[in-house]
Amino acid sequence: MTADDTYKGVVGLVIGLTLVAMIFAGIGYTGAGFNPARSIAPALLQGGSALQHLWIYIIGPFIGAILAVFAHLALFKKATK
């Protein structure tokens, strides 16, 4: 959607509302730590069990990026002739 000039007036709004929805959906499970520094630094300082769960904040963005690539290819792949 952000690559199409047709929607350039609402792209910021859509991205912002998506972030708000992610925060509301994730705050009960993860504390909505979407900033890696906000998640990694306290875990390193606290140690213990916080370090055991740190992997999700490191691996999660990579998994999300890979899924986004496949979703983009599936949804927006142009027909080749």
PyMOL commands that place a pseudoatom at each C-alpha (Angstrom):
pseudoatom trace, name=CA, resn=MET, resi=1, chain=A, elem=C, hetatm=0, pos=[0.000, 0.000, 0.000]
pseudoatom trace, name=CA, resn=THR, resi=2, chain=A, elem=C, hetatm=0, pos=[2.797, 2.443, 0.742]
pseudoatom trace, name=CA, resn=ALA, resi=3, chain=A, elem=C, hetatm=0, pos=[4.354, 1.885, -2.697]
pseudoatom trace, name=CA, resn=ASP, resi=4, chain=A, elem=C, hetatm=0, pos=[1.209, 3.047, -4.489]
pseudoatom trace, name=CA, resn=ASP, resi=5, chain=A, elem=C, hetatm=0, pos=[0.834, 6.820, -4.982]
pseudoatom trace, name=CA, resn=THR, resi=6, chain=A, elem=C, hetatm=0, pos=[-2.956, 6.436, -4.957]
pseudoatom trace, name=CA, resn=TYR, resi=7, chain=A, elem=C, hetatm=0, pos=[-2.949, 6.055, -1.169]
pseudoatom trace, name=CA, resn=LYS, resi=8, chain=A, elem=C, hetatm=0, pos=[-0.217, 8.540, -0.280]
pseudoatom trace, name=CA, resn=GLY, resi=9, chain=A, elem=C, hetatm=0, pos=[-2.622, 10.705, 1.721]
pseudoatom trace, name=CA, resn=VAL, resi=10, chain=A, elem=C, hetatm=0, pos=[-3.614, 7.976, 4.183]
pseudoatom trace, name=CA, resn=VAL, resi=11, chain=A, elem=C, hetatm=0, pos=[-0.447, 5.899, 4.476]
pseudoatom trace, name=CA, resn=GLY, resi=12, chain=A, elem=C, hetatm=0, pos=[0.665, 7.592, 7.700]
pseudoatom trace, name=CA, resn=LEU, resi=13, chain=A, elem=C, hetatm=0, pos=[-2.748, 7.120, 9.253]
pseudoatom trace, name=CA, resn=VAL, resi=14, chain=A, elem=C, hetatm=0, pos=[-2.857, 3.430, 8.323]
pseudoatom trace, name=CA, resn=ILE, resi=15, chain=A, elem=C, hetatm=0, pos=[0.633, 2.797, 9.728]
pseudoatom trace, name=CA, resn=GLY, resi=16, chain=A, elem=C, hetatm=0, pos=[-0.234, 4.648, 12.929]
pseudoatom trace, name=CA, resn=LEU, resi=17, chain=A, elem=C, hetatm=0, pos=[-3.511, 2.798, 13.416]
pseudoatom trace, name=CA, resn=THR, resi=18, chain=A, elem=C, hetatm=0, pos=[-1.751, -0.514, 12.769]
pseudoatom trace, name=CA, resn=LEU, resi=19, chain=A, elem=C, hetatm=0, pos=[0.770, 0.311, 15.484]
pseudoatom trace, name=CA, resn=VAL, resi=20, chain=A, elem=C, hetatm=0, pos=[-2.037, 1.266, 17.889]
pseudoatom trace, name=CA, resn=ALA, resi=21, chain=A, elem=C, hetatm=0, pos=[-3.830, -2.028, 17.157]
pseudoatom trace, name=CA, resn=MET, resi=22, chain=A, elem=C, hetatm=0, pos=[-0.610, -3.971, 17.767]
pseudoatom trace, name=CA, resn=ILE, resi=23, chain=A, elem=C, hetatm=0, pos=[-0.093, -2.187, 21.074]
pseudoatom trace, name=CA, resn=PHE, resi=24, chain=A, elem=C, hetatm=0, pos=[-3.646, -2.876, 22.239]
pseudoatom trace, name=CA, resn=ALA, resi=25, chain=A, elem=C, hetatm=0, pos=[-3.418, -6.522, 21.164]
pseudoatom trace, name=CA, resn=GLY, resi=26, chain=A, elem=C, hetatm=0, pos=[0.056, -7.160, 22.597]
pseudoatom trace, name=CA, resn=ILE, resi=27, chain=A, elem=C, hetatm=0, pos=[0.141, -5.164, 25.803]
pseudoatom trace, name=CA, resn=GLY, resi=28, chain=A, elem=C, hetatm=0, pos=[-1.361, -7.958, 27.889]
pseudoatom trace, name=CA, resn=TYR, resi=29, chain=A, elem=C, hetatm=0, pos=[1.054, -10.594, 26.583]
pseudoatom trace, name=CA, resn=THR, resi=30, chain=A, elem=C, hetatm=0, pos=[4.382, -8.842, 26.074]
pseudoatom trace, name=CA, resn=GLY, resi=31, chain=A, elem=C, hetatm=0, pos=[4.018, -5.401, 27.589]
pseudoatom trace, name=CA, resn=ALA, resi=32, chain=A, elem=C, hetatm=0, pos=[3.973, -4.176, 23.968]
pseudoatom trace, name=CA, resn=GLY, resi=33, chain=A, elem=C, hetatm=0, pos=[7.739, -3.857, 23.734]
pseudoatom trace, name=CA, resn=PHE, resi=34, chain=A, elem=C, hetatm=0, pos=[8.004, -3.008, 20.027]
pseudoatom trace, name=CA, resn=ASN, resi=35, chain=A, elem=C, hetatm=0, pos=[11.298, -1.192, 20.500]
pseudoatom trace, name=CA, resn=PRO, resi=36, chain=A, elem=C, hetatm=0, pos=[14.156, -3.741, 20.720]
pseudoatom trace, name=CA, resn=ALA, resi=37, chain=A, elem=C, hetatm=0, pos=[16.200, -1.471, 22.992]
pseudoatom trace, name=CA, resn=ARG, resi=38, chain=A, elem=C, hetatm=0, pos=[13.257, -1.302, 25.385]
pseudoatom trace, name=CA, resn=SER, resi=39, chain=A, elem=C, hetatm=0, pos=[13.170, -5.086, 25.567]
pseudoatom trace, name=CA, resn=ILE, resi=40, chain=A, elem=C, hetatm=0, pos=[16.844, -6.043, 25.391]
pseudoatom trace, name=CA, resn=ALA, resi=41, chain=A, elem=C, hetatm=0, pos=[18.383, -3.511, 27.785]
pseudoatom trace, name=CA, resn=PRO, resi=42, chain=A, elem=C, hetatm=0, pos=[16.134, -4.287, 30.784]
pseudoatom trace, name=CA, resn=ALA, resi=43, chain=A, elem=C, hetatm=0, pos=[16.559, -8.031, 30.195]
pseudoatom trace, name=CA, resn=LEU, resi=44, chain=A, elem=C, hetatm=0, pos=[20.340, -7.697, 30.207]
pseudoatom trace, name=CA, resn=LEU, resi=45, chain=A, elem=C, hetatm=0, pos=[20.248, -5.604, 33.360]
pseudoatom trace, name=CA, resn=GLN, resi=46, chain=A, elem=C, hetatm=0, pos=[17.785, -7.864, 35.176]
pseudoatom trace, name=CA, resn=GLY, resi=47, chain=A, elem=C, hetatm=0, pos=[19.264, -11.180, 34.058]
pseudoatom trace, name=CA, resn=GLY, resi=48, chain=A, elem=C, hetatm=0, pos=[17.758, -14.465, 35.205]
pseudoatom trace, name=CA, resn=SER, resi=49, chain=A, elem=C, hetatm=0, pos=[14.458, -15.458, 33.647]
pseudoatom trace, name=CA, resn=ALA, resi=50, chain=A, elem=C, hetatm=0, pos=[14.283, -12.256, 31.597]
pseudoatom trace, name=CA, resn=LEU, resi=51, chain=A, elem=C, hetatm=0, pos=[17.223, -13.501, 29.515]
pseudoatom trace, name=CA, resn=GLN, resi=52, chain=A, elem=C, hetatm=0, pos=[15.434, -16.799, 28.871]
pseudoatom trace, name=CA, resn=HIS, resi=53, chain=A, elem=C, hetatm=0, pos=[12.617, -14.968, 27.087]
pseudoatom trace, name=CA, resn=LEU, resi=54, chain=A, elem=C, hetatm=0, pos=[14.815, -12.472, 25.265]
pseudoatom trace, name=CA, resn=TRP, resi=55, chain=A, elem=C, hetatm=0, pos=[15.151, -14.682, 22.190]
pseudoatom trace, name=CA, resn=ILE, resi=56, chain=A, elem=C, hetatm=0, pos=[11.604, -13.830, 21.052]
pseudoatom trace, name=CA, resn=TYR, resi=57, chain=A, elem=C, hetatm=0, pos=[12.476, -10.130, 20.772]
pseudoatom trace, name=CA, resn=ILE, resi=58, chain=A, elem=C, hetatm=0, pos=[15.564, -10.960, 18.719]
pseudoatom trace, name=CA, resn=ILE, resi=59, chain=A, elem=C, hetatm=0, pos=[14.168, -13.714, 16.471]
pseudoatom trace, name=CA, resn=GLY, resi=60, chain=A, elem=C, hetatm=0, pos=[10.612, -12.351, 16.166]
pseudoatom trace, name=CA, resn=PRO, resi=61, chain=A, elem=C, hetatm=0, pos=[11.397, -9.425, 13.837]
pseudoatom trace, name=CA, resn=PHE, resi=62, chain=A, elem=C, hetatm=0, pos=[13.291, -11.719, 11.468]
pseudoatom trace, name=CA, resn=ILE, resi=63, chain=A, elem=C, hetatm=0, pos=[10.400, -14.186, 11.342]
pseudoatom trace, name=CA, resn=GLY, resi=64, chain=A, elem=C, hetatm=0, pos=[7.966, -11.315, 10.774]
pseudoatom trace, name=CA, resn=ALA, resi=65, chain=A, elem=C, hetatm=0, pos=[10.101, -9.925, 7.954]
pseudoatom trace, name=CA, resn=ILE, resi=66, chain=A, elem=C, hetatm=0, pos=[10.272, -13.308, 6.221]
pseudoatom trace, name=CA, resn=LEU, resi=67, chain=A, elem=C, hetatm=0, pos=[6.499, -13.753, 6.526]
pseudoatom trace, name=CA, resn=ALA, resi=68, chain=A, elem=C, hetatm=0, pos=[5.975, -10.236, 5.170]
pseudoatom trace, name=CA, resn=VAL, resi=69, chain=A, elem=C, hetatm=0, pos=[8.090, -11.019, 2.106]
pseudoatom trace, name=CA, resn=PHE, resi=70, chain=A, elem=C, hetatm=0, pos=[6.034, -14.112, 1.327]
pseudoatom trace, name=CA, resn=ALA, resi=71, chain=A, elem=C, hetatm=0, pos=[2.760, -12.264, 1.949]
pseudoatom trace, name=CA, resn=HIS, resi=72, chain=A, elem=C, hetatm=0, pos=[3.856, -9.444, -0.362]
pseudoatom trace, name=CA, resn=LEU, resi=73, chain=A, elem=C, hetatm=0, pos=[4.864, -11.890, -3.077]
pseudoatom trace, name=CA, resn=ALA, resi=74, chain=A, elem=C, hetatm=0, pos=[1.563, -13.746, -2.758]
pseudoatom trace, name=CA, resn=LEU, resi=75, chain=A, elem=C, hetatm=0, pos=[-0.627, -10.646, -2.712]
pseudoatom trace, name=CA, resn=PHE, resi=76, chain=A, elem=C, hetatm=0, pos=[1.142, -8.273, -5.073]
pseudoatom trace, name=CA, resn=LYS, resi=77, chain=A, elem=C, hetatm=0, pos=[3.011, -10.465, -7.533]
pseudoatom trace, name=CA, resn=LYS, resi=78, chain=A, elem=C, hetatm=0, pos=[2.476, -9.132, -11.011]
pseudoatom trace, name=CA, resn=ALA, resi=79, chain=A, elem=C, hetatm=0, pos=[1.505, -11.568, -13.707]
pseudoatom trace, name=CA, resn=THR, resi=80, chain=A, elem=C, hetatm=0, pos=[4.380, -12.271, -16.060]
pseudoatom trace, name=CA, resn=LYS, resi=81, chain=A, elem=C, hetatm=0, pos=[3.774, -12.956, -19.717]
for i in range(1, 81): cmd.bond("trace and resi %d" % i, "trace and resi %d" % (i + 1))
show_as sticks, trace
zoom trace
